[in-house]
């Protein structure tokens, strides 16, 4: 029966949440399900290449005093 439990002794029988993790080194973004009780990853949903390309400056819509007219 111990094999059915996570590394911390959690059964992972409760609720789960989706979380995204970005790795700058590997330029990957991973979306995983984690157990809400213990925080352990229980399943990887997606792992894909990702490199942020932020839009900064006037007109971007999120910098103070630069909202589009």
C-alpha positions as CSV (number, residue, x, y, z in Angstrom):
1,X,0.0,0.0,0.0
2,X,2.9,2.4,0.6
3,X,3.5,2.6,-3.2
4,X,0.2,4.4,-3.6
5,X,1.4,7.3,-1.4
6,X,3.6,10.2,-2.4
7,X,7.1,10.8,-1.2
8,X,5.8,12.6,1.8
9,X,3.2,10.0,2.8
10,X,0.3,11.9,1.1
11,X,-2.3,9.8,-0.7
12,X,-3.0,12.7,-3.2
13,X,-6.7,12.0,-2.8
14,X,-7.8,15.6,-2.4
15,X,-7.8,18.5,-4.7
16,X,-5.1,19.4,-7.2
17,X,-4.1,22.7,-8.9
18,X,-2.3,23.5,-12.1
19,X,0.9,25.4,-12.0
20,X,3.3,26.7,-14.6
21,X,7.1,26.7,-14.1
22,X,9.5,28.5,-16.4
23,X,13.2,27.5,-16.7
24,X,15.4,30.2,-18.1
25,X,18.3,27.7,-18.5
26,X,16.4,25.2,-20.7
27,X,14.0,27.9,-22.2
28,X,11.1,25.6,-21.4
29,X,7.7,26.2,-19.7
30,X,6.2,23.2,-17.8
31,X,2.6,23.0,-16.7
32,X,2.0,20.4,-14.0
33,X,-0.7,19.3,-11.6
34,X,0.3,19.5,-7.9
35,X,-1.4,18.0,-4.8
36,X,-3.0,20.8,-2.8
37,X,-2.3,19.0,0.4
38,X,1.4,18.4,0.1
39,X,2.5,20.4,-3.0
40,X,4.1,17.4,-4.7
41,X,3.9,17.3,-8.5
42,X,1.6,14.4,-9.5
43,X,1.5,14.9,-13.3
44,X,3.2,16.8,-16.1
45,X,0.6,18.3,-18.5
46,X,2.7,20.2,-21.0
47,X,6.4,20.9,-21.5
48,X,7.1,23.2,-24.4
49,X,9.8,25.7,-25.6
50,X,9.2,29.2,-24.4
51,X,11.3,32.4,-24.5
52,X,9.7,35.5,-23.1
53,X,9.5,38.5,-25.5
54,X,8.0,41.3,-23.4
55,X,6.6,44.4,-25.1
56,X,7.8,47.4,-23.0
57,X,7.4,51.1,-23.5
58,X,4.7,53.6,-24.5
59,X,1.6,51.9,-25.8
60,X,2.2,48.6,-24.1
61,X,-0.9,49.3,-21.9
62,X,0.6,48.4,-18.5
63,X,3.2,51.1,-17.7
64,X,1.9,54.1,-15.6
65,X,1.1,57.2,-17.7
66,X,1.5,55.4,-21.0
67,X,-2.1,54.1,-21.6
68,X,-3.2,54.4,-25.2
69,X,-5.5,57.4,-25.9
